Amino acid sequence: MIVWAGQVIVTALCTPIVTRLLGPPRFGTVAACIAVMQVLVTIGGAGLQTAVQWRYAQPDGECAARRLITLATGVSALVFVIVNAIGPWWCRRRALRGDLGGAGAIIGGGVTEGPSVIVLAHDDAAKVRRLLGALRGLEVLVHCDRRTPLPVFAEMVRDHGPLVRVLPRLATHVASWSLVDAELRALRVWLETSRAEHVVVLSGACYPLVSVDELRDELAAWNGFSRLRLDAFPHPAWDTPRNRDGGLWRVRRRFVTYRGRVIYLGAVPLRTFKRRPPRGIGLRASSQWKVYSRGHVAALLRALDEHPEFVRFWRTTLVPDELCIASILTSPELVGEVAEQVCDDLPWYLDWGPGPRRDHPSWLTIDDLPALEAARRAPPRPLERVVADRDGYRKLFARKIASSAGELLDAIDAELRV
């Protein structure tokens, strides 16, 4: 009785907190799933646990009890095998599909016209909240790194609008497959639950330079086309002091990983034996930030589902988020005519600073407002797969901007997004 009373008290104390984090719809679904689990445990045992105790208490009951335990184990296994086999049917009938599958569990959501947005965030809750406000009117899927403290995550999505979906959290690590995994999971949810033609992948440090209406209008002309950076590989900007081969060192050897994370010895990632890329892939240097068309997301996920060797290869590659997806989408052997519909473009303003290219762009401040205005007022990019000057056309987004650059964010809202 004391244990049961303790469970009731803990549940009563935790329910308001969990409800706030998950949202009422998702909390109700989770509670329903727990109830289903408890029913299955009771049915799976078939009441034989009581019979086992009774038989064991009888004279020479040890052997009979053992037989009953074996029977109970078999019955439980059979029940769970049957339930799992028919799961897709009864989950769909009871509106539990997706939540039991893990990646499809979402909070909120709605239907809207125009592109959707995926936000991959890990810190700076104030900035993420401001970004969500700037995207109001668009369908937004938010993924927050599981390593982010719970209060920070809760603040990010506090009082989110009906069009914001909060995805199950995955721990992500820089330069590792986990970043690609988080993006792919978000894309799967989007493809299954949205009817939008385009989805834009942003970081929490991104910010739109155009209004929601202007973003809708521009991307409406790009139906059937994706926009992502496509640089030749090897890529000279990826040279390092120890490896001046344009980034080939990232793929030529298998990196040591643990749970989607590259293992380092000090500052050096651990590598093993040499290897070759999977057949059919033409490598391309790219960026994690993209504008996808719907058909291209479907082609990407289909290629990865049909070729598990691709996942094994990219999982043990360094910084796969800058190679994997662009390489697949531009390989005709894998995606057919889609490879001709992916346009070399990066509609983001980034400040790499003067001189040799650094590993990361600079954080923007109010001093960068003139450059941002010039990028936003530039002519729109023509609908061509490749253009002579990719950076000479209008930018739709900027990064990196922190919440501490409030003056810059205010100026963007007041002067550029009008």
N, C-alpha and C positions, 0 to 999 in steps of 0.2 A: 504493500500500500504506500509505503514511504517513497519508493521509486516512482510509482505512478503519479503520486502527488507532485513529486519533483518535476516530472515531465510536463505536467499541466502548467505549473508555475513558469517554467522556462519558456514554454510555448506562448503563454500569455504575454510574457515580457518581450519576446523576440518578434512576435507577429507585427506590431506597428513598424518596427525597423525594417523587417524584410518586405513588408507591403510597400513602404516608401521607396526602397531600392528597386523592387521589381515592377511596381505598378500593380493596381488591382487586377487587371485582366490576366497578367502573367502569374501573379500570386495564386489566383484561383485555379489556373491550369496546373501549377506545381502541386497545389494541395490535392487536386483531383488525381494526379499521377501517384502521389504518396498513398492515397486511399486505394487506388488500383493495386499498388504493390502489396499493401497489407492484406487485401482480399486474396491475392494470388498466393501469398505465404500461407494463409489459413487453408485455402483449398489444396495447395500443393502438399501440405502435411497430412491431409485426409484424416485428421484426428488420430493418427496412429501413434503420436507421441504419448498420449494417455494410455493407449493399449500396451505400448512398450513397457511403461512403468508397472502396469497391472500384471503383465506376464512375467516380468522380472521378479516380482514379489512372490510368485508361485513356486512351489518346490520344483527344483530342476528347471527353473524358468530361464536360465541364462541363454541356453541355445535358442529357445523360442523367441526371446527378446532380440537376439542377434538377427534372426530371420525377419522379424518385423522391421528392424532398422533398415535392413537391406531392401525390403519391400517399400518402406516409406521413402527411401532415397530414390528408388526407381520411379515411384509414382510422382514425386516432386519433379524429377528431371523430365518426365513425360509431359506433365502439365506445362512446364515452362517452355519446352520445345514447341508444343502446340500453340501456346499463346504467342510466342515469338513468330511462328510461321504465319499466323493469321493477323499479326499485329498491324500491317498496313491497312487492312480492311477495317478493323474495329477502331483503330486510332482515327482514321478519317471519319468514321461514323460518329465518333464522340468528340471531334474537334481537337484531338490531342496530337495529331500528326505534326511533326516538326519539333515539338517540345521533347518528345521521347527520342527523337533522332539527334538532338543536341544542337547541330549547327543551325537548324531552322527556328530555334526558340527566339522570339522577339517580343518587345514591348511596343504597344501602340501600333501605329501604321495607318495608312489611309490611301486614297486614290487621288492622284493629281495629274495635271497635264505638264508636259515638259520633262526635262531630264531629272534623273535621280542623282543623289550624291552619297558616296561612301566616305566617312570621315574616320581615319585611323589616328587615334589620339593616345597619348600616354602621360601627359602632364598639363599644367597651366589650365586649370578648370575655367578660370575667368575668360580666357581667350577662346576656349572651345564653346562656351556659352554664347559669347559674342558672335562667333562664326555661325552657330545654329540660328541666332537671331537674324543674321544677314541672309541666310538661306531660307527664311520663312516663306512658305508657299510652295516649296519643293519637298519631295519625298527624300528623307535623309536616313541613312543607316549608320549608326555610330558603333565603332569597335574601340574599346579601351583596353590597353595592355593589362593583363591580369595582375602584373606586379605593381600597378599603381595602387596606392593606399585607398582603401574603401571610402573614406570621407572625400577624397579628391574626386573619385569616380562619381559618387553620389551628387557632388556639387556640379559636375559637368552636365548631368542629365536632369537636374532638378527642374521641375515644372516645364518639362519639354512639351512641345506642341503635339497635336494628334498625328502629324506626319513624320514624327521622329521615331525611329525604331532603334532600340538598344540591343545589340547582338551579344550572345554569350562571349565571355572574355577568354582570350588565349594569351598566354605569356609569350611575349615577343622579344627578340634579341637582335641587336644591330648586326648587320652583315650575314644573317643566317636565314635559313629556310622558313623559320617561324613567321617572318614578315610576309613572305609569299603566301604561306598557309592562311594567315589571317585575311589577306585580300581575297584569296580564292573562296574561302568560306563565306565571306560577305557577298561575293559575286553569285554564289549558288543561291543564297537566300533571296537576293534581289531578282534573279532570273525566275525563281519559283513564285514570287509574291508580287511582282510589279509588272505593269504593262508599258513602262516607259521605254522609249527607243534608245536613249543614251543613259549611261551612268558615268559620273565623274568621280575619280578617286583623289581625295584631298588628305593632307595631314592636318593635325590640329593647329599647325603653325601657318596654314594657308589662309587667304582671305580673298573674296571676290573683288574685282575692280569694276565690275559692271553690275547693273541691277538684275534682279531675277527675270524681269520681262525681257531685257536685252539678251540674257543668257539663253532663254527659251528661243527667242527669234533667231539667234545665230546658229544654235545647234539644230534647229528645224531644217536648215538648208543642208545639213550634213547627214541626213538619214541614210543609213547603210554604210557609213564611213566612221572609222575610229581615228583619233588624233593622239599620237604618242611619238616621243623622240625616237628616231631610228638612225643611229650612227654606225658607221662601218666598224667591224671588229676584226683585228685588234684596234683599240682606240687609244691613240697616243696620250690623251689626258689621263689615262689610268696607269701610266708609268709610275713606278716607285723607285726610290734610290737603289733598292736591291733587285728590282725586277723591271727592266726597261724593255718590256715586250708588249706594251699596249693592253695589259690585263690578261694575257694568255695564261699567266701563272694562276689566275683564279680558277681555271677550268681544267688545266692539264693534269692536275693531281687531285686525288680524292682527299678531302679534308676530314679530319676527325671531328665527329659531332656527337652530341648527347641531347636527346629530346629536341631536335631541331635547332640546336645551338652549336656553333663552331667553338671548339675548345682551343684556348690560347695558352702558351707557355710564356708568361710575361706579356709582351706586346706582339708576339709572333704566333700566328695561327698554325696549328699542327697539321702537317700534310703527310700522306703516305705514298702509295705507288702511283705511277703514271697511268693514264687512261685516255680514251678518245670519247668525244661527244657521241650520243646515240645517233644512229643512222637516220638521215632525213632532216636533221636540224641544221639550219644555217644561222650561225651566231650573230646577234645584233646587240650593240650597246644601247642602253635606254635609260629610263628613269622610272621610279615607282609611281609617278603621278601621271594619270592618263585620262583620256575621254574615250570610253568604249561605246561601240554600237551593240545593240542587243544580239544580233546574229553572230558577232565576233566573240562575245562572251560564251555563247553556246558552243561555238567551234573550239574555243580554247579549252573549256571544261571537257568536251567530248574527247579531244586529243589526249588530255591527261588521263581520263578514265580508261581509254583504250590502250594506253602505253604506260603502264606502271614503271617501266624502266626510266622514263623521263623524270618521274618524281624521285626515284632513287638517285639519279644523276644530279639533279638540282639540289637535292637535300644535302649533298656533300660537296657543294660548290660554295665558294666565298662570294658574298654579296649577290645572291641569285636574284634578288628583287630588281637588279639593274640589267639582267640578261634573260631570265627564263621566259617571261611572257612575250616580250617583243620577238624573241627568237622563234617561238612556236608560231605566233601569228603571221610571221613573214616567211614561213616555210611552206611552199605550195604542196609538197609531198604530204604534209600533215593536214592542212586546212583548205587546200584547193584554191578557188578563186578569192577567198578571203584575203589571201596574201597580197592581192592587187588592190584591196580596198582599205588597207591600213596606211594612213598618211603620215609622213614624216613631219611632225609638228609638236611643239611644246608650248601651249598657250599660257605659260606661267612666266612672270617676271622674276628673275633670280639675279642677284648681284654676286658674281664670283670674284670681284675685286680685280685690281690691275695685276699684270705679270702672270706667271704660271698659274694654271688652274689649281685651286685648293680642293681638299676633300669635301668641304661643305660650303654652301653659300653663306653670305654674311646675313646677320640679323638687320632688318631694315628699321630706319628711324624716320623722324619727320624730315630730315635732310634729304631723304630719297623721294620725297613727294614729287618734285619736278620730273624725275625719271619715270616714276610710276604714271604720271599724267601723260607723258609722251608715249609710253607703252600702251596705255589704255586708248589714246586718241589715234593711234596708228591705223592704217586701213585694214579692213578685215582680210583674212587670208583667203586666197582663191581656192576653189574646190579642185585641187590637183594633188596627186599623190606626193610629188616632190616639187619644191620651189627652190629658186636660187638662193634666197636669203630668208631662212626660216625665222630668224629673230627680228625681221623688219616689219612684221605684221602685228595686229592688235593682240594684246595679252588680256586674258579673261580673269586671271588670278595672279596673286603675288605670294611669295614666301621667301624668307621666313619672317613672321611678325609675331611678337610676343604681346601679352596683355600689358606689359610695362610701356609699350609704345602707344599708349592711349591717344596721344595727340595725333599720331599718324592715322590711327583707325578712325578717329573723328573726322579728320580731313578727307579720308577716302569716302566715308559715308556722305559727307556734305558736298563734296566737289566732284567726285568721280562716279558715284553710284546713283546719279540723278538723271 
